[in-house]
Amino acid sequence: MNGQRLLNPHGDAPAEKLPLVWLIGGSDSGGGAGIQADLRTVTALGGHGCTVVTAITAQNSVKLNAVFAVTPQQLLAQLDTLDADLPPAAIKIGQLPDTSIALALANWLAHWLSKFRSRAAETPPVIWDPVIYASSGACLSELSSDSIRQLLQVVDILTPNLAELSWLSQADSIATAVNNEQALSQLKVLRQHFRGDILLKGGHSDDPLRCTDLWCSGPQSSLITAPRHNGEHNRGTGCTLASALATALALGFTKPDAVTIARAYLQQALRLSYPTGNGAGSLGVAGWPRQQTDFPLWQDVTAPLPLQLKFARLTQPIGLYPVVDDLQWLIRLLPLGVQTIQLRLKNKTAVELERQIQSAVELCRDYQIQLFINDHWQLAIKYQAFGVHLGQEDLADADLTAIADKGLRLGVSTHGYAELARVLPLQPSYIALGHIFPTNTKQMPSKPQGLKRLQHYVRLCATVPGVPTVAIGGIDERNIQAVVQTGVRGVAVVSAIVAAPQPEKALQQLQQYCHALQLPPGVERDGY
């Protein structure tokens, strides 16, 4: 959790103040969707749900019998009461039964969010799952165009399915896939009124094997694909996905990471679904998603990665993994017993760049060291380096097929769940997880991950055989022992060695913490 730690009154163990998620929507008397599904999801992922009920529905697993909307006054009383004591880290909106409720909520949120902006404070994200139809097909919302447009002004992320996209864009027909011409045309119409991010859900597409969602954030679009679950017990999928997304955002994850977590949680919940009555049953609850098979494939629309490649495996344990910026560092450090090293050359002339890479490959071959060349994959191939390390932005430009065909190993940087979902199916030779702690080595686009997230990433990667993990970012003698205890197979260090007064001594001291990492590749460590 990312919350403040408090003293637990029932014992000495500290309790955590969980992030609060406001859940604004209808009550489902059958317990499969609505506020009930939202609360289960928020709790399972480590948040605390606060509810604002917009409607009471009389429904079971078979049909919807009645919808009783609250009054605008009742809605506002709930919002004001929560605001006085329980400020949210994220807000999820679901069923809005009529125009009066939608307008009351839009106006309240507009005023409430303006108070944040007036003091230049970060506003909590607002997610709207535009629930229009129940699973039985009955209508749950009747909203005017004006109320929709006003609500869209205060929403950050919209999560419609294909039918809801058609409704929001006032189209006459429903698209059959998230990325076909019809859906893209409807998205273009919606974009005229909504400038936030859109997660277009593909659960109702006509693909019998896969469920593909489309994530649109600014100019970037990504396809998020998972195997289709064909079971009949699927009530509340939209509610569950949106509330999982809100909870992950409340926990401090980036939007792409939060989308990935939410999609994995939904896949897990579908896998654990169960019957209730005579109709569609409910989704299961199991906690934080950890199995790689539950995580989707994340592919950029304009730059999908090839997935049928086989990269060579490592020949030695990674252990302590120095990252250096000049050939002279290799000359100094290789005699000290390192097994893996990375040469990250910046601001060199073309001639000097090629000279250093050629010399480094020859030197590491003599020492039987696993040398990874950062970025410069063409020269790594030319001189047959042991491997190449690429950042996320370099994957689209590099010839991954050539790297695999020439027998080079591939290491890849990742900075969260979305990037892991992108590269895990690629099965590189290792995956770097970072940055764990604050670092001055390079300017980072993301916040430090911390040890708890690192442990989650390690467990997730461990479900893919033969792909070891490396922790990187701000690691030094003060924190390396805790990093090793997360179960990583390598620890990359930069400043802790190259900026040390005595680099050779610093390396040897750091190596002492890495004895537990010296298992052969493919052998799992006990206790993690």
N, C-alpha and C positions, 0 to 999 in steps of 0.2 A: 504494500500500500504506500501511497505517497502522503498520507495524512500526518498530522501532528501526533506525537506519542504522548499518551496520558497515563496516569497511574490507575490501574484497575482496582476498584474498591473491593473486589472479591478475592484478591490475592496480590502477591508481590510482582507478578509479571506485568509489564507495561501493556496497556491497551492502545489501540490506534484509533484516532478520530477519522472515521471513514468519510470519503468524499460524498457529498449529498447530491442526489439526482432528483430533480422534480419530474414527476410523471403526470402529465396532463392528458386525460383521456377518459374513455367510458369503462364502466364496470361490466364484466362479463359474468353473469350468474353461473355459467357452466365452468368457469375457471380456466378455460383453455387459452383465452386471448385477453386483450385489453389490459387494464390496470393489474389484474392478477398475474398475467404472463410477464408484465414489466417488472413487478416486484420480485418475482422469482429470479429473473435474469440479473437484475442489479445486485441482489444479495449474493448470487453465485459468483459474480465477478469481483466482489469485494467493495461494493458501494452500499450506500444507505438510501433507500427510495422514500421520497415524500410524495404524497398523492394529492392531485387536484382533480376531483371527479367532475366530468362534464355531462355525463349521462348515465342512467341506470338502465341496463338492458335485461330483458327477460328472454334468455336463450339457453339452449342446451346444445348437445353435440349434433343435433339433427336440424334444428331450425331456430330462427329468430322470431319471437312472438310480439315483442313490443320494445319501444325505445322511449324512455322518459327523460327528456332534457332537463338539466338544472336551469335555474334562472340566471341571468347575468349577475344579479346581486349575490347569489350563492357562489358563483364562480369567483367573483372579486373578493368576497369574504375569505375564501380559502387562500387566494394568492396573497392578500395583505397579511394574513396571519402567518403564513410561512415566511414571508419576507421579513417580518419583525424579529425572527429568531433563527431561522434555518436557511441561510442563503445558499443557493445552489452552485455547484461546480459545473453543472450542465443541465439542460432542460430538454425533455423529450415530449413532443406533442403527438397525440394519436387522434382518436375520434373527436370531432367537433360536430355535434348533431345538427346545428342550424346556424343561420347567418348571424343572429343576435349574439350567440356565444362566440363565434369566430371574430366578430368585430370587437366585442368586449375584450377578448384576449389580445387581439392585435394592438388595440389602443393602450391597454395596460402594459404590455411588453415594450411598446415604443417609448412610453414615458419612463419605465423602469430602466431600460437600456441607456436612455439619454443621460441618466445620472452617472453611469459609469464613464461615458464619453466626456462628460463635463469635467471630470477630474483625471482624464487621460488614463483611466484604468482599463485593464483587459476585460472584455465582456464575456460572460459564460456562453459557450456555444449553445445554439438553439437548433434542435433537429425536429423536423416535421415529417411524420409518416402519415401521408394523407389517406387515412382509412375511409374508404367510400362504401365498400361492400363487406359484409360478413363472409366467412368461409362458406356458408350455406347459399350465398348469392343475394341475400336481402340487402337493401340499401340502408346504410348507417348514417349518412350525412347528406344534407341538402343545403349547399352553400351558394351564395350569389357570387358572380364574377368579381364584384367590387370587394367583397369580404376576403376572397382568395388573394387578390392583389395586395390588399393591405397587410394580410398576414405574411405574404412572401417578403415584405419589406423588413421584417424582423427575424426571418429565418436564415440560418447559416448553411444548413445542409437539408436537402430534400431527398426523401427515399421512396419515390413512387414505384409501383410495378407498371407493367405495360398498359393495363386498363386505366390505372390512375394517371399515367402520362397522357393518354388519349383524352381523359376527362379534363385535366389541367390545361391542355393545349386546345381544347374545344374541337378536337378532331372527330370525324364521323366514324372512323374505324380504329381497331386496335392492332398494333404492330405484332408480328410473330417472333421477333428477335430484337435484342437491345441495340444491335449495330447494323440493322438493315436500313434501307433508304427511308422507309416509312417512319421508323423510330427516330432517326436522325433529323428528319424534317419536323417532327413534332417537338423534339428537343430545341430546335432552332426557334420555333414559335414560343416555347416556354421561356427561352432565354431573353426574349424581349421584355419580360416582366420580372425575371429572377436572375440576379447576378451571383448568387452563392454557388455552392458545390452541389452536385447531383449524384446520387447513387441510384442508378436505374436498375431495378431488380428484374432478373430474367426467369424467375420461377415459373411464369406462365408462358414461356416461349414454347415453340414446337419441337425443340431438340429433345429426343427421348433419352439421350445418354448423359448430357451435360447441362448444368445450370450455369449460365454466364451472365454476370452483372457488368454494368458499364459505369466506371467512376470518372466523372467529369469535374476537373478542378482547374479553373482558369483555362489556359490553352491546352492543357495536358489531358489526355484521355487514356484510360487503362481498362483492359478486360480482365475480369476476375472470374476464374472458371473452377468449378468443382464437379465431381460426379453427381449426377441427379439421384436423389433419394426418391424411390418410387413407392414408398409405403403410403398408406391411407391416413396415418395419424399425423397430421400436419397443421393443426389449428394454431393460430397465433404466430406464424413464421415472420410476418412483417413486423408485428409488435416486438417480438424477441430480437430481431436483427437491429431495429432502431434503438431499443433500450440498451442492447449490448454496445452499440456504437456510442451512445451517450455516456455510458459508464466508463468505457475506455478513454474517452476524451476527458472525463472528470478525473481520471487517474493520471492525466498528464501526457498521454500518448499523442503523437502527431496524428493528423487526419488519416493519412494512408495507413499508418499502423493500426489506428482504431478501427478502420474499415476491415482490415485483415483479421484482427482479433474477433470482430463481430461476426464475420463470415465463418470463421473457424468455430466459434461458439455455436452458431446456428447449425452447422454441419454435424457437430457433436450432439446437439439437442435432437436433431432429426434421427440420428442413429440410435438414440436412446428413447425414442417416442413410444407411447403406450396407449392402449385403448381405454376409454372411459365409459361412453354410452353406446348407443346404436349407430352413431355417426363417426366422423373423424375424431380421433383421440388427440391427446396433448403431447407437447414436446417434453423430453426428459431434461433433467437438471443434473449436471455433474461437476461444475466448477470450471476453473481456468483450463482452456484447451491446451493440450500438450502433445497430442499425436500428430505427426506430420501429415498423415492421411486425411485429417480433418481440415488442414489448411489449404486454401485455394492456390491455384497457379495465378500469379500476377504478371501480366504481360502488357507492356506499353503498346498502344495501338500502332504507332509508327515505327517501333523498333523491337519486335518480338525476338526472343532469344531462341536459337536452335536447341532442341532438347534431346536429340538422339545421338549425342556425342559421348565418347568415352575418354576421359582424361586419365593419364597415368597416375598411379598412387604414389605416396611417399615411400621412401625406402628406410627411413630412420624416424624415431620420435622427433617431434618438433622441439620441445623443451624451451629453454630461453632463446628468444628470437630477436637478436639485435637488428635494428633498421638503421642503416648508415647512408651517408650522402657523398662518399668519396672512396675511391679505391684504397687510399692509404689506411682507412679504417679497417678494411679487410686484412691488410698486411699486419696490422697490430693485433687484431682480435682472433683471427683464425687459429693461431697456435695455442689459444687458451681453452680449447675443447668445445667450442660451440658446434652444434650439429646443423643448424639452419640459420641463414642470414639473408637479409634483403638489401639490395643496392638500389637506393632511391636517388637518382641523379636529376638535379634541376639546374637550369641556367648554365648549361655546358654548350660549347660549340659542337657542331655535328662531328667534327674530327675527334675532339676530345671525348665526346660521348661514346663513339664507336671504339676508340682505343681503350677506354676504361672497362667497357662491357666485355670486350675480347679478353683483356688481361684478367678480369675478375672470374670469367668462366674457366680459364686455364688454371688459375690459382686455386679455385674451389674444387676443381676436378682433382688436382694433386692432393688436396686435403680430404677428399671424399665428403665434401660439405654440400648440403642442399641449398643452392643459391637461387634466389628468386629475383628477377629483374623487374623493377616497378615500371609499369606503363609501356616501356619500349619493346613491344612484343616482336616487331620485325627483326630487330637486332638480336633479341634472345633466340629466335628461330635460326638466324643466320649463323650464330656461334654455338648453337646447341646448348644453351643454358639448361640447368635442371628444371627451372620453372619460370612462370610469369605471374606477377601480382597485378590485378586490375581493380580499379575503383568502379563504382556503379556507372559513372558517366562514361567510362572507357569501354564497357562491355558492348555497347551498340556499335562502336567504331572498329573494334578489334576483329580480326578474322579468327573466330573461335574454332572453326573447323580446321584451319591450318595449324593452330596451336595443338589441337588434339591429335591430328594426323602425324605431326612431327614428334610426338611422344613427350612433349613438354607438360609439366604439371601446371595446374592453374589454381592460384589463390585469389579470393575475391573479398573485397571489403563490403561489410553490411553495417547498417545503422538502425536496425529495427525490424519489426515483423514483416512489413511490406517488402523490404528488400530481401529478407530471408525467403519469403514466399516466391520471389522472383528467381532466386538462384538455387534453392535447394533441389528443385527438379533437374537442374543442370548437373548436379553431383560433381562439383569441382574437387580439386585435390585437398583443399582445406578452405574453411570460411573464417574470416577475421570478423570479430564482433567488437564494435566500438561506437564512439569512444567512451570508455568506462568512467573515467574521471576527467575533470577539467584539464586541458592541455594547451600549451602555447606553441606546440610544434607546428601546427597549421590551423588556419581558420576553419572551424567546423560549422556546418549548416544546422546541426541538431544539438540538443542539450545532452549532457553526460547521461549515460544509461544507468550507471549505478550497479551495485552488486546483485540486487534482487532480480532486476531484469536480465542481467548477464546469466544468472542461474537458470531462468526460464528459457533463454535462448539456447543454452548448452543442452538442456534436457530435450528441447525440440530437435536440435541437430543430431542428438544421439540416436534418434529413431531412424536416421538415414545411415546405413552401414558404410564405413570406409571414408567418412567425411569428418575429419577432426576439426576442432575449433581452436581459434587463437584469440585471446583477449588483447586489446590494444587501446592506448590512450591514457596518459597521465599515470602510468604504473611506475612505481619506484619501490624502494626498500620499505617504505612505511605501509604499503598496502598490498604488496605482491603475495604475501601469505594468504590473505583473504581471497584474492583472485584465484590462486591455485586451488583453494578449497571448493570453488564452484564447480569443478570438474572439467575445466578447459584442458586441452592437450598441449597448448603452447601459450607463452606469454611474450608478446612483442614489446620491446622497450626502445625508446629513442633517446630522449634527454637524460634519462637516468644513467646512461653510459656516456654519450658523446658530450654532455655538458658537465660531467663530473670532474672534479679536480684531478682525480686519478682514475681514468676510465678502465684500465685493466683491473684494478682492485675492485671497482664498482661492479664490473661484470662478474668477477669471481664471487662476490658477496651475493649477488642476485641469483647466481647459479645454485647456491646452497638451498634456496627455497624451491627449486625446480626438480629435485630428485624424484618426487612422486610422478613427474611427467615422463619419466624415461622408460615407459612401457613401449614395446614395439607397436607400430601402426596396426590398427584392427583389434587390439586387445583392450577391453574396457577395464576401467578402474573400479575397484570395489567401493561401496559406500556412497555412490552418487546416483 
